[in-house]
Amino acid sequence: MKNNKIYFAFVTLLIIAFFAINEHNKRQRKEEIENYNETTIAFTLEIKHYEDSSELKFYFYSNGKLFIGKKHSNDYFNKSILNRYYLVKYDAENPKKNYIHLNEEIQPDSITLTKAGFKCVTYYEHDIPTNTYIKKHKWE
């Protein structure tokens, strides 16, 4: 009987410790994100689904260099967020430390995209019925 009480107290203590550590990590991550000092535009690329989580890949430019970012979630990301522009905050000294704000979708114009490091690429698609090439543009 005494062993059961000790076991119960030990398990309860472990559960409380787990939640306390988890809350501390969340608070520490939030403070880290708030200390990121640069903001730019990110473009969402793809979503990978796993058994109990999903991962969103996005890219952005910092000082002319391309950076790929990832955001993990225990929930599944909706495919409607793909191929859209969002606000991303990152550490100027280490852009690999970043955070994308999926609640802040933006509709940038061409000047804003160019300033953020994106480039307009011209390509041609062949139109079979008319046997002509159609000029198209996309941002990379």
Disulfide bonds with the S-S distance in Angstrom:
none
